Amino acid sequence: MEEEGRGDTIVEFNKNNIPDDTVSSLLERIKLLEDELSSMRTRMDDAENREGNAANGDEIVAPLPTTKSFPSVRYRNEETRKRILITGGAGFVGSHLVDKLMLDGHEVIALDNYFTGRKKNVEHWIGHPNFEMVHHDVVNPYFVEVDQIYHLASPASPPHYMYNPVKTIKTNTLGTINMLGLAKRVKATVLLASTSEVYGDPEVHPQPETYWGHVNTIGPRACYDEGKRVAESLMVAYNKQENIKIRIARIFNTFGPRMHMNDGRVVSNFIIQALQDKPITIYGNGTQTRSFQYVTDLVDGLIKLMNSNYSLPVNIGNPEEHTIGQFATIIRDLVPGSTSEIVNLESQQDDPQQRRPDIRRAAEQISWAPQVHMKDGLLKTVDYFRAEIDRNKRGGKPVPEPVRLAGLESRR
């Protein structure tokens, strides 16, 4: 009877000229629902059997948990609740963005191929009715109905983006084209997570959005730098030609919990070295400068930019500037009892000598400014890495060494 009923359904669908692939998809969903109902009946029968055993004085076996508690989220009605896609949603920045948007009551779809993203970054949301985690690579098209797209997918530290430079370029070009094509089809607003690396080794300081940059197009960083520059060009082209609503965030150095321990960035390297009393390694004389922002400030800036009506690039960063040498000392001082010495090694090719954002446009156009003092954010990050090191030790895993790739260590 069940199969006969399904046949009747197919006939009825076909009378309405519904495509066969749609019918197949619907039947597959029906099958999944039937399987879920069967599973629920089994669990109910098991629960009844346990109750009967308890009444007869038999030994009770503790059931496996079947429910999961989630953080409390804001209630939104259909009018104010948005459906939001985040590429790179299981990554360092993407997972914090997931948290913020979920807590604010929106529906979130996180897309990730898990090259640098980790499912554990968003596991606390898996199973929530407003959240969906999808294993997908953005170099392939993806089809979904959404209101907003945050396009964050791309490896962002040199060891990661230099591991497969061709794939890095594809992610930032084909991936951006795919997200812009999706935005065109569903009339969504799309935000590109660009980077301060588009400025290269700048000759203007601090760097305003009007600065065109000073980039080596064939250097070791070019796959990432030029990939992001092309991505920005694609955004503007789609805006002019197809009238797509675009947002471009030029993200400066960012740190915080959920960073990879072995991503080769200066913050993670220095903290791990200081926690283990190993030498803190600086490439060059340590006079090159960086400005570091805490990840929650970045997430707030991305959301404000997305919800604005501004289409030109906007710097999102903390203008609090330090030399790398000063930064190494700051981190060592924040790790109680650390005996790490600071050593200087040979400088690296195309390592920018100055990096500080001019954030006047962010203040004027989206009313954004960083709120977390660098040292306060570093204390939270030190606690995170200390817990990660302890967890690895309990699991018998060696603590990752600071990462170098072809002699290049990240200064992001």
C-alpha positions as a Markdown table, in Angstrom:
| # | Residue | x | y | z |
|---|---|---|---|---|
| 1 | Met | 0.0 | 0.0 | 0.0 |
| 2 | Glu | 2.9 | 2.3 | 0.8 |
| 3 | Glu | 4.4 | 2.0 | -2.6 |
| 4 | Glu | 1.1 | 2.3 | -4.3 |
| 5 | Gly | 0.4 | 5.6 | -2.4 |
| 6 | Arg | 3.8 | 6.9 | -3.6 |
| 7 | Gly | 2.9 | 6.0 | -7.1 |
| 8 | Asp | -0.3 | 8.0 | -6.9 |
| 9 | Thr | 1.7 | 10.9 | -5.6 |
| 10 | Ile | 4.1 | 10.8 | -8.5 |
| 11 | Val | 1.2 | 10.8 | -11.0 |
| 12 | Glu | -0.4 | 13.8 | -9.2 |
| 13 | Phe | 2.9 | 15.7 | -9.3 |
| 14 | Asn | 3.4 | 15.0 | -12.9 |
| 15 | Lys | -0.1 | 16.2 | -13.7 |
| 16 | Asn | 1.1 | 19.6 | -12.4 |
| 17 | Asn | 4.2 | 19.5 | -14.6 |
| 18 | Ile | 6.6 | 19.3 | -11.7 |
| 19 | Pro | 10.1 | 18.3 | -12.9 |
| 20 | Asp | 11.2 | 14.7 | -12.2 |
| 21 | Asp | 14.2 | 15.8 | -10.1 |
| 22 | Thr | 11.9 | 17.8 | -7.8 |
| 23 | Val | 9.7 | 14.7 | -7.4 |
| 24 | Ser | 12.7 | 12.6 | -6.6 |
| 25 | Ser | 13.9 | 15.2 | -4.0 |
| 26 | Leu | 10.4 | 15.2 | -2.4 |
| 27 | Leu | 10.3 | 11.5 | -2.2 |
| 28 | Glu | 13.7 | 11.4 | -0.7 |
| 29 | Arg | 12.6 | 13.8 | 2.0 |
| 30 | Ile | 9.5 | 11.7 | 2.6 |
| 31 | Lys | 11.7 | 8.7 | 3.1 |
| 32 | Leu | 13.9 | 10.5 | 5.6 |
| 33 | Leu | 10.8 | 11.6 | 7.5 |
| 34 | Glu | 9.5 | 8.1 | 7.6 |
| 35 | Asp | 12.9 | 6.8 | 8.9 |
| 36 | Glu | 12.9 | 9.5 | 11.6 |
| 37 | Leu | 9.3 | 8.5 | 12.7 |
| 38 | Ser | 10.4 | 4.9 | 12.8 |
| 39 | Ser | 13.3 | 5.8 | 15.0 |
| 40 | Met | 11.1 | 7.9 | 17.3 |
| 41 | Arg | 8.7 | 4.9 | 17.7 |
| 42 | Thr | 11.6 | 2.7 | 18.6 |
| 43 | Arg | 12.9 | 5.1 | 21.2 |
| 44 | Met | 9.3 | 5.4 | 22.6 |
| 45 | Asp | 9.0 | 1.6 | 22.8 |
| 46 | Asp | 12.4 | 1.4 | 24.5 |
| 47 | Ala | 11.3 | 4.0 | 27.1 |
| 48 | Glu | 8.1 | 2.0 | 27.8 |
| 49 | Asn | 10.1 | -1.2 | 28.2 |
| 50 | Arg | 12.4 | 0.5 | 30.7 |
| 51 | Glu | 9.4 | 1.8 | 32.7 |
| 52 | Gly | 8.0 | -1.7 | 32.7 |
| 53 | Asn | 11.3 | -3.2 | 33.9 |
| 54 | Ala | 11.5 | -0.5 | 36.6 |
| 55 | Ala | 8.0 | -1.4 | 37.8 |
| 56 | Asn | 9.0 | -5.1 | 38.0 |
| 57 | Gly | 12.1 | -4.3 | 40.0 |
| 58 | Asp | 14.5 | -5.2 | 37.2 |
| 59 | Glu | 17.9 | -3.4 | 36.8 |
| 60 | Ile | 17.6 | -0.1 | 35.0 |
| 61 | Val | 20.2 | 0.8 | 32.3 |
| 62 | Ala | 20.7 | 4.6 | 31.9 |
| 63 | Pro | 19.4 | 5.6 | 28.5 |
| 64 | Leu | 21.6 | 7.5 | 26.0 |
| 65 | Pro | 20.8 | 11.2 | 26.0 |
| 66 | Thr | 18.4 | 12.1 | 23.1 |
| 67 | Thr | 18.2 | 15.9 | 23.7 |
| 68 | Lys | 20.7 | 18.7 | 23.5 |
| 69 | Ser | 20.6 | 22.0 | 25.2 |
| 70 | Phe | 21.5 | 25.2 | 23.3 |
| 71 | Pro | 22.4 | 28.8 | 24.2 |
| 72 | Ser | 19.3 | 31.0 | 24.5 |
| 73 | Val | 18.6 | 32.9 | 21.3 |
| 74 | Arg | 16.5 | 36.0 | 20.7 |
| 75 | Tyr | 13.1 | 35.5 | 19.4 |
| 76 | Arg | 12.3 | 37.1 | 16.0 |
| 77 | Asn | 9.2 | 36.9 | 13.9 |
| 78 | Glu | 9.2 | 36.1 | 10.2 |
| 79 | Glu | 9.5 | 39.8 | 9.2 |
| 80 | Thr | 12.7 | 40.5 | 11.1 |
| 81 | Arg | 14.4 | 37.1 | 11.0 |
| 82 | Lys | 16.9 | 36.7 | 8.2 |
| 83 | Arg | 18.2 | 33.6 | 6.5 |
| 84 | Ile | 22.0 | 34.0 | 6.3 |
| 85 | Leu | 24.7 | 32.0 | 4.5 |
| 86 | Ile | 28.2 | 32.1 | 5.9 |
| 87 | Thr | 31.0 | 30.5 | 3.7 |
| 88 | Gly | 33.9 | 29.4 | 5.9 |
| 89 | Gly | 31.4 | 29.2 | 8.7 |
| 90 | Ala | 33.4 | 26.7 | 10.7 |
| 91 | Gly | 36.5 | 28.7 | 10.7 |
| 92 | Phe | 38.0 | 31.1 | 13.2 |
| 93 | Val | 36.2 | 34.2 | 12.3 |
| 94 | Gly | 33.2 | 32.4 | 10.7 |
| 95 | Ser | 32.3 | 30.5 | 13.8 |
| 96 | His | 32.2 | 33.7 | 15.9 |
| 97 | Leu | 30.0 | 35.3 | 13.3 |
| 98 | Val | 27.7 | 32.2 | 13.5 |
| 99 | Asp | 27.5 | 32.7 | 17.3 |
| 100 | Lys | 26.6 | 36.3 | 17.0 |
| 101 | Leu | 23.9 | 35.9 | 14.3 |
| 102 | Met | 22.4 | 32.8 | 16.0 |
| 103 | Leu | 22.1 | 34.5 | 19.4 |
| 104 | Asp | 20.4 | 37.4 | 17.6 |
| 105 | Gly | 17.7 | 35.0 | 16.4 |
| 106 | His | 18.5 | 34.6 | 12.7 |
| 107 | Glu | 18.6 | 31.4 | 10.6 |
| 108 | Val | 22.2 | 30.5 | 9.7 |
| 109 | Ile | 23.7 | 28.1 | 7.1 |
| 110 | Ala | 27.4 | 27.5 | 7.6 |
| 111 | Leu | 29.3 | 26.3 | 4.6 |
| 112 | Asp | 32.8 | 24.9 | 5.0 |
| 113 | Asn | 35.1 | 22.4 | 3.3 |
| 114 | Tyr | 37.0 | 21.9 | 6.6 |
| 115 | Phe | 40.4 | 22.7 | 5.1 |
| 116 | Thr | 41.1 | 25.2 | 7.9 |
| 117 | Gly | 37.6 | 25.2 | 9.5 |
| 118 | Arg | 36.7 | 22.8 | 12.3 |
| 119 | Lys | 33.3 | 21.3 | 13.1 |
| 120 | Lys | 34.0 | 21.6 | 16.8 |
| 121 | Asn | 33.9 | 25.4 | 16.4 |
| 122 | Val | 30.2 | 25.3 | 15.8 |
| 123 | Glu | 29.2 | 21.9 | 17.4 |
| 124 | His | 27.3 | 23.7 | 20.1 |
| 125 | Trp | 24.7 | 24.8 | 17.4 |
| 126 | Ile | 24.4 | 21.5 | 15.6 |
| 127 | Gly | 20.8 | 20.3 | 15.9 |
| 128 | His | 19.4 | 23.7 | 16.6 |
| 129 | Pro | 16.4 | 24.4 | 14.3 |
| 130 | Asn | 17.8 | 27.7 | 13.2 |
| 131 | Phe | 21.2 | 26.3 | 12.2 |
| 132 | Glu | 22.5 | 24.1 | 9.4 |
| 133 | Met | 26.1 | 22.9 | 8.8 |
| 134 | Val | 26.9 | 22.0 | 5.2 |
| 135 | His | 30.1 | 20.4 | 4.0 |
| 136 | His | 30.8 | 22.1 | 0.7 |
| 137 | Asp | 33.6 | 23.7 | -1.2 |
| 138 | Val | 32.7 | 27.2 | -2.7 |
| 139 | Val | 34.6 | 26.5 | -5.9 |
| 140 | Asn | 31.5 | 24.5 | -6.7 |
| 141 | Pro | 28.1 | 26.3 | -7.1 |
| 142 | Tyr | 25.7 | 26.1 | -4.2 |
| 143 | Phe | 22.0 | 26.8 | -4.4 |
| 144 | Val | 19.9 | 28.0 | -1.4 |
| 145 | Glu | 17.4 | 30.7 | -0.6 |
| 146 | Val | 19.0 | 33.4 | 1.6 |
| 147 | Asp | 18.7 | 37.1 | 2.4 |
| 148 | Gln | 22.4 | 37.7 | 3.1 |
| 149 | Ile | 25.7 | 36.1 | 2.2 |
| 150 | Tyr | 28.9 | 36.5 | 4.3 |
| 151 | His | 31.7 | 35.2 | 2.0 |
| 152 | Leu | 34.5 | 34.4 | 4.4 |
| 153 | Ala | 35.8 | 31.2 | 2.8 |
| 154 | Ser | 39.6 | 31.3 | 2.2 |
| 155 | Pro | 42.7 | 30.2 | 4.0 |
| 156 | Ala | 44.1 | 33.3 | 5.7 |
| 157 | Ser | 47.5 | 32.4 | 7.1 |
| 158 | Pro | 50.6 | 31.9 | 4.9 |
| 159 | Pro | 51.2 | 28.3 | 5.8 |
| 160 | His | 47.6 | 27.5 | 4.8 |
| 161 | Tyr | 47.2 | 29.6 | 1.7 |
| 162 | Met | 50.7 | 28.7 | 0.4 |
| 163 | Tyr | 50.0 | 25.0 | 0.9 |
| 164 | Asn | 48.0 | 25.0 | -2.3 |
| 165 | Pro | 48.3 | 28.4 | -4.0 |
| 166 | Val | 46.3 | 27.4 | -7.0 |
| 167 | Lys | 43.4 | 26.3 | -4.8 |
| 168 | Thr | 43.7 | 29.6 | -2.8 |
| 169 | Ile | 43.3 | 31.5 | -6.1 |
| 170 | Lys | 40.3 | 29.4 | -7.1 |
| 171 | Thr | 38.6 | 29.9 | -3.8 |
| 172 | Asn | 38.9 | 33.7 | -4.0 |
| 173 | Thr | 37.9 | 33.9 | -7.7 |
| 174 | Leu | 35.6 | 31.0 | -8.6 |
| 175 | Gly | 34.2 | 31.0 | -5.0 |
| 176 | Thr | 33.5 | 34.7 | -5.2 |
| 177 | Ile | 31.9 | 34.3 | -8.6 |
| 178 | Asn | 29.7 | 31.5 | -7.3 |
| 179 | Met | 28.5 | 33.5 | -4.3 |
| 180 | Leu | 27.8 | 36.6 | -6.5 |
| 181 | Gly | 25.9 | 34.3 | -8.9 |
| 182 | Leu | 23.8 | 33.1 | -6.0 |
| 183 | Ala | 23.2 | 36.6 | -4.7 |
| 184 | Lys | 22.0 | 37.6 | -8.2 |
| 185 | Arg | 19.6 | 34.7 | -8.4 |
| 186 | Val | 18.0 | 35.2 | -4.9 |
| 187 | Lys | 18.5 | 39.0 | -4.7 |
| 188 | Ala | 20.7 | 38.7 | -1.6 |
| 189 | Thr | 23.2 | 41.2 | -0.2 |
| 190 | Val | 26.8 | 39.7 | -0.3 |
| 191 | Leu | 29.7 | 40.7 | 1.9 |
| 192 | Leu | 33.3 | 39.9 | 0.9 |
| 193 | Ala | 35.8 | 39.3 | 3.7 |
| 194 | Ser | 38.8 | 41.0 | 2.0 |
| 195 | Thr | 42.1 | 41.7 | 3.7 |
| 196 | Ser | 44.6 | 44.4 | 4.5 |
| 197 | Glu | 47.0 | 42.3 | 2.4 |
| 198 | Val | 45.6 | 44.1 | -0.6 |
| 199 | Tyr | 47.8 | 47.0 | 0.5 |
| 200 | Gly | 50.9 | 44.8 | 0.3 |
| 201 | Asp | 54.0 | 46.4 | 1.8 |
| 202 | Pro | 52.4 | 49.9 | 2.1 |
| 203 | Glu | 54.2 | 53.1 | 1.3 |
| 204 | Val | 51.3 | 55.1 | 2.9 |
| 205 | His | 50.8 | 55.0 | 6.6 |
| 206 | Pro | 48.2 | 54.5 | 8.1 |
| 207 | Gln | 46.4 | 52.8 | 5.2 |
| 208 | Pro | 43.2 | 54.4 | 4.0 |
| 209 | Glu | 40.8 | 52.6 | 1.7 |
| 210 | Thr | 41.7 | 55.0 | -1.1 |
| 211 | Tyr | 45.3 | 53.6 | -1.2 |
| 212 | Trp | 45.8 | 51.3 | -4.1 |
| 213 | Gly | 48.6 | 49.2 | -2.5 |
| 214 | His | 52.1 | 48.1 | -3.2 |
| 215 | Val | 52.0 | 44.3 | -3.9 |
| 216 | Asn | 54.4 | 41.9 | -5.5 |
| 217 | Thr | 52.2 | 40.1 | -8.0 |
| 218 | Ile | 54.5 | 37.0 | -8.3 |
| 219 | Gly | 55.8 | 36.8 | -4.7 |
| 220 | Pro | 55.0 | 34.0 | -2.2 |
| 221 | Arg | 52.0 | 35.9 | -0.8 |
| 222 | Ala | 50.6 | 36.7 | -4.3 |
| 223 | Cys | 48.1 | 33.8 | -4.4 |
| 224 | Tyr | 46.3 | 35.3 | -1.4 |
| 225 | Asp | 46.9 | 39.1 | -2.0 |
| 226 | Glu | 46.0 | 39.0 | -5.7 |
| 227 | Gly | 43.1 | 36.6 | -5.1 |
| 228 | Lys | 41.5 | 39.1 | -2.8 |
| 229 | Arg | 42.2 | 42.0 | -5.1 |
| 230 | Val | 40.5 | 40.1 | -7.9 |
| 231 | Ala | 37.6 | 39.2 | -5.6 |
| 232 | Glu | 37.1 | 42.9 | -4.8 |
| 233 | Ser | 37.1 | 43.6 | -8.6 |
| 234 | Leu | 34.5 | 40.9 | -9.1 |
| 235 | Met | 32.3 | 42.4 | -6.4 |
| 236 | Val | 32.4 | 45.9 | -8.0 |
| 237 | Ala | 31.8 | 44.5 | -11.5 |
| 238 | Tyr | 28.7 | 42.5 | -10.4 |
| 239 | Asn | 27.5 | 45.6 | -8.6 |
| 240 | Lys | 27.8 | 47.8 | -11.6 |
| 241 | Gln | 26.6 | 45.2 | -14.2 |
| 242 | Glu | 24.0 | 43.2 | -12.3 |
| 243 | Asn | 23.1 | 45.7 | -9.6 |
| 244 | Ile | 24.0 | 43.3 | -6.8 |
| 245 | Lys | 24.1 | 44.8 | -3.3 |
| 246 | Ile | 27.7 | 44.4 | -2.2 |
| 247 | Arg | 29.8 | 45.1 | 1.0 |
| 248 | Ile | 33.6 | 44.9 | 1.1 |
| 249 | Ala | 35.4 | 44.5 | 4.4 |
| 250 | Arg | 39.2 | 44.9 | 4.4 |
| 251 | Ile | 40.1 | 43.0 | 7.6 |
| 252 | Phe | 43.3 | 43.7 | 9.5 |
| 253 | Asn | 45.2 | 41.4 | 11.9 |
| 254 | Thr | 42.7 | 39.6 | 14.1 |
| 255 | Phe | 43.2 | 37.2 | 17.0 |
| 256 | Gly | 41.1 | 35.4 | 19.6 |
| 257 | Pro | 39.9 | 32.0 | 20.7 |
| 258 | Arg | 39.4 | 29.3 | 18.0 |
| 259 | Met | 42.6 | 30.3 | 16.2 |
| 260 | His | 44.5 | 27.2 | 15.0 |
| 261 | Met | 47.4 | 26.4 | 17.2 |
| 262 | Asn | 49.6 | 25.7 | 14.2 |
| 263 | Asp | 48.4 | 28.4 | 11.8 |
| 264 | Gly | 51.7 | 30.2 | 11.8 |
| 265 | Arg | 50.3 | 33.6 | 12.8 |
| 266 | Val | 52.3 | 35.8 | 15.1 |
| 267 | Val | 49.7 | 35.7 | 17.9 |
| 268 | Ser | 49.4 | 32.0 | 18.1 |
| 269 | Asn | 53.1 | 31.4 | 17.7 |
| 270 | Phe | 54.2 | 33.9 | 20.4 |
| 271 | Ile | 51.6 | 32.6 | 22.9 |
| 272 | Ile | 52.4 | 29.0 | 22.4 |
| 273 | Gln | 56.2 | 29.7 | 22.7 |
| 274 | Ala | 55.6 | 31.8 | 25.8 |
| 275 | Leu | 53.4 | 29.2 | 27.5 |
| 276 | Gln | 56.1 | 26.5 | 26.9 |
| 277 | Asp | 59.1 | 28.7 | 27.9 |
| 278 | Lys | 60.5 | 28.3 | 24.4 |
| 279 | Pro | 62.3 | 31.1 | 22.5 |
| 280 | Ile | 59.9 | 33.6 | 21.0 |
| 281 | Thr | 61.1 | 33.9 | 17.4 |
| 282 | Ile | 60.9 | 37.2 | 15.5 |
| 283 | Tyr | 61.7 | 37.3 | 11.8 |
| 284 | Gly | 63.8 | 40.4 | 11.1 |
| 285 | Asn | 64.8 | 43.1 | 13.5 |
| 286 | Gly | 61.4 | 43.4 | 15.1 |
| 287 | Thr | 60.7 | 47.0 | 14.1 |
| 288 | Gln | 58.0 | 46.1 | 11.6 |
| 289 | Thr | 54.6 | 47.2 | 13.0 |
| 290 | Arg | 51.2 | 45.5 | 13.3 |
| 291 | Ser | 47.8 | 46.5 | 14.6 |
| 292 | Phe | 45.8 | 43.7 | 16.2 |
| 293 | Gln | 42.0 | 43.5 | 16.8 |
| 294 | Tyr | 40.0 | 41.1 | 18.9 |
| 295 | Val | 37.7 | 38.8 | 17.0 |
| 296 | Thr | 34.4 | 40.1 | 18.6 |
| 297 | Asp | 35.2 | 43.6 | 17.4 |
| 298 | Leu | 35.7 | 42.3 | 13.8 |
| 299 | Val | 32.4 | 40.4 | 14.0 |
| 300 | Asp | 30.5 | 43.5 | 15.1 |
| 301 | Gly | 32.1 | 45.4 | 12.3 |
| 302 | Leu | 31.1 | 42.9 | 9.7 |
| 303 | Ile | 27.5 | 42.8 | 10.8 |
| 304 | Lys | 27.3 | 46.6 | 10.9 |
| 305 | Leu | 28.7 | 46.8 | 7.4 |
| 306 | Met | 26.3 | 44.2 | 6.1 |
| 307 | Asn | 23.3 | 46.0 | 7.5 |
| 308 | Ser | 24.5 | 49.4 | 6.2 |
| 309 | Asn | 23.9 | 50.8 | 2.8 |
| 310 | Tyr | 27.6 | 51.3 | 1.9 |
| 311 | Ser | 29.2 | 49.6 | -1.1 |
| 312 | Leu | 32.8 | 50.8 | -1.1 |
| 313 | Pro | 35.6 | 49.0 | 0.8 |
| 314 | Val | 35.8 | 49.6 | 4.6 |
| 315 | Asn | 38.8 | 48.9 | 6.8 |
| 316 | Ile | 37.9 | 46.9 | 9.9 |
| 317 | Gly | 40.8 | 46.9 | 12.3 |
| 318 | Asn | 42.3 | 48.3 | 15.5 |
| 319 | Pro | 44.6 | 51.2 | 15.0 |
| 320 | Glu | 46.5 | 50.4 | 18.2 |
| 321 | Glu | 50.0 | 49.9 | 16.7 |
| 322 | His | 53.0 | 48.0 | 18.1 |
| 323 | Thr | 56.3 | 46.8 | 16.7 |
| 324 | Ile | 56.6 | 43.0 | 16.5 |
| 325 | Gly | 59.4 | 43.3 | 19.2 |
| 326 | Gln | 57.1 | 45.2 | 21.5 |
| 327 | Phe | 54.3 | 42.7 | 20.9 |
| 328 | Ala | 56.6 | 39.7 | 21.8 |
| 329 | Thr | 57.4 | 41.4 | 25.1 |
| 330 | Ile | 53.7 | 42.2 | 25.8 |
| 331 | Ile | 52.7 | 38.5 | 25.3 |
| 332 | Arg | 55.6 | 37.2 | 27.4 |
| 333 | Asp | 54.6 | 39.6 | 30.2 |
| 334 | Leu | 51.0 | 38.4 | 30.0 |
| 335 | Val | 52.1 | 34.7 | 30.6 |
| 336 | Pro | 52.9 | 34.5 | 34.3 |
| 337 | Gly | 56.3 | 32.9 | 35.0 |
| 338 | Ser | 57.3 | 32.6 | 31.3 |
| 339 | Thr | 61.1 | 32.5 | 30.9 |
| 340 | Ser | 61.1 | 32.7 | 27.1 |
| 341 | Glu | 63.8 | 34.7 | 25.5 |
| 342 | Ile | 63.2 | 36.7 | 22.4 |
| 343 | Val | 65.4 | 35.8 | 19.4 |
| 344 | Asn | 65.7 | 37.4 | 16.0 |
| 345 | Leu | 65.9 | 35.3 | 12.8 |
| 346 | Glu | 66.4 | 36.2 | 9.2 |
| 347 | Ser | 63.6 | 38.5 | 7.8 |
| 348 | Gln | 61.1 | 37.0 | 5.3 |
| 349 | Gln | 60.3 | 38.0 | 1.7 |
| 350 | Asp | 57.6 | 40.6 | 1.2 |
| 351 | Asp | 57.0 | 40.9 | 5.0 |
| 352 | Pro | 55.1 | 44.3 | 5.3 |
| 353 | Gln | 57.0 | 46.8 | 7.3 |
| 354 | Gln | 54.0 | 48.8 | 8.5 |
| 355 | Arg | 50.4 | 47.9 | 9.0 |
| 356 | Arg | 47.8 | 50.2 | 10.6 |
| 357 | Pro | 44.3 | 50.9 | 9.5 |
| 358 | Asp | 42.8 | 54.2 | 8.9 |
| 359 | Ile | 39.3 | 53.6 | 10.3 |
| 360 | Arg | 37.7 | 57.0 | 9.8 |
| 361 | Arg | 35.4 | 55.6 | 7.0 |
| 362 | Ala | 34.2 | 52.8 | 9.3 |
| 363 | Ala | 33.4 | 55.4 | 12.0 |
| 364 | Glu | 31.6 | 57.7 | 9.6 |
| 365 | Gln | 29.7 | 55.2 | 7.4 |
| 366 | Ile | 28.8 | 52.4 | 9.8 |
| 367 | Ser | 29.4 | 53.9 | 13.2 |
| 368 | Trp | 32.0 | 51.3 | 14.1 |
| 369 | Ala | 35.1 | 51.4 | 16.3 |
| 370 | Pro | 36.9 | 48.6 | 18.2 |
| 371 | Gln | 35.8 | 48.2 | 21.8 |
| 372 | Val | 38.2 | 45.6 | 23.2 |
| 373 | His | 41.6 | 46.7 | 24.3 |
| 374 | Met | 44.3 | 44.6 | 22.8 |
| 375 | Lys | 45.7 | 43.4 | 26.2 |
| 376 | Asp | 42.2 | 42.3 | 27.4 |
| 377 | Gly | 41.7 | 40.3 | 24.2 |
| 378 | Leu | 45.2 | 38.8 | 24.6 |
| 379 | Leu | 44.4 | 37.6 | 28.1 |
| 380 | Lys | 41.4 | 35.7 | 26.8 |
| 381 | Thr | 43.4 | 34.2 | 24.0 |
| 382 | Val | 46.2 | 33.1 | 26.3 |
| 383 | Asp | 43.6 | 31.3 | 28.5 |
| 384 | Tyr | 42.3 | 29.6 | 25.4 |
| 385 | Phe | 45.6 | 28.4 | 24.2 |
| 386 | Arg | 46.6 | 27.2 | 27.7 |
| 387 | Ala | 43.4 | 25.1 | 27.8 |
| 388 | Glu | 44.1 | 23.8 | 24.3 |
| 389 | Ile | 47.6 | 22.8 | 25.3 |
| 390 | Asp | 46.3 | 21.0 | 28.4 |
| 391 | Arg | 43.7 | 19.2 | 26.4 |
| 392 | Asn | 46.3 | 18.0 | 23.9 |
| 393 | Lys | 48.5 | 16.8 | 26.7 |
| 394 | Arg | 45.6 | 14.8 | 28.3 |
| 395 | Gly | 44.8 | 13.3 | 24.9 |
| 396 | Gly | 48.4 | 12.3 | 24.4 |
| 397 | Lys | 48.9 | 14.7 | 21.4 |
| 398 | Pro | 52.1 | 16.7 | 21.0 |
| 399 | Val | 51.7 | 20.4 | 21.3 |
| 400 | Pro | 52.2 | 21.9 | 17.7 |
| 401 | Glu | 55.4 | 23.7 | 17.1 |
| 402 | Pro | 55.3 | 27.2 | 15.5 |
| 403 | Val | 54.6 | 26.7 | 11.8 |
| 404 | Arg | 56.9 | 27.8 | 9.1 |
| 405 | Leu | 56.4 | 27.2 | 5.4 |
| 406 | Ala | 59.2 | 27.8 | 3.0 |
| 407 | Gly | 60.8 | 30.0 | 5.6 |
| 408 | Leu | 57.7 | 32.2 | 5.9 |
| 409 | Glu | 55.9 | 32.9 | 9.1 |
| 410 | Ser | 52.7 | 34.9 | 9.1 |
| 411 | Arg | 52.6 | 38.4 | 10.5 |
| 412 | Arg | 48.8 | 38.6 | 10.3 |
